[in-house]
Amino acid sequence: MLDGLKISLFIMMMIFLGTGLGGLATKYLGGVFRKNHSLLHMFCGGLLVALLGLEIFPETISDYNSLGILAGLSSGIFFMIIMDHVLHNVKGLHIEKPQMYIFLFLALFIHSIPTGLALGMSFQDQQFQNLSLFSAILIHHFPEGMVLMVSVMISNANPKVFWMFSLLLSFAVGTTSYIGITINTGSIKAQTLLLGAALGTLSYVTLYEILWKGASDRFTPLMFGAALAGFLTFLFLQIAAFSH
């Protein structure tokens, strides 16, 4: 029980660190993109696409049943579609571009629940069984932090909002991972479905909330170039990591 709590606290700290560093990095990248937040948004989307396509999906498919992952993936996307519809139709709740960061945070928060449960259930006798997947789940909070900070910047919100959201996201993953460790039944089917749902929610946030909505207003070749730059940046980092 105590070991599980220590692991969860470690996960919480690592995710807060990753998200925070991602947010701080946006200030430097903002200068590269000349304060063009839409380009920075697309860059972050490219990072997440690369993370999903080059690391998380291949690792997951190789280690878990593809049909179970597909079922969880579909349920995660379907859930996010329902949440999108509900949040945009709640009377008195207006989540448009000035408050874009609110919905993005909610999407990331919802995504963190199955992610944390799947992460916690991947521990057996307090030992993580897939270190590469563990690293990928933690690392993807770096581009998530970048995207969240960009949304806060676009909305002209107080930067303190970003740090509050980062803390809440890390707390959500840490808490749900502890629950996953505690209730671990050893069911590979439950782990597969939860991990698939986590991938579905992250895919929805990446492809729809970030890339599709980011490019729908006014798509330009520069926006495509920014997304491609994000993708290639992750590819370069991955190659550099393997070379060592």
Secondary structure as GFF3:
##gff-version 3
##sequence-region A 1 244
A	DSSP	alpha_helix	2	32	.	.	.	ID=ss1
A	DSSP	alpha_helix	37	51	.	.	.	ID=ss2
A	DSSP	pi_helix	52	56	.	.	.	ID=ss3
A	DSSP	alpha_helix	57	63	.	.	.	ID=ss4
A	DSSP	alpha_helix	66	87	.	.	.	ID=ss5
A	DSSP	three_ten_helix	97	99	.	.	.	ID=ss6
A	DSSP	alpha_helix	100	121	.	.	.	ID=ss7
A	DSSP	beta_strand	123	124	.	.	.	ID=ss8
A	DSSP	beta_strand	127	128	.	.	.	ID=ss9
A	DSSP	alpha_helix	131	139	.	.	.	ID=ss10
A	DSSP	alpha_helix	141	154	.	.	.	ID=ss11
A	DSSP	alpha_helix	159	182	.	.	.	ID=ss12
A	DSSP	alpha_helix	188	204	.	.	.	ID=ss13
A	DSSP	pi_helix	205	212	.	.	.	ID=ss14
A	DSSP	alpha_helix	213	216	.	.	.	ID=ss15
A	DSSP	alpha_helix	221	243	.	.	.	ID=ss16
###
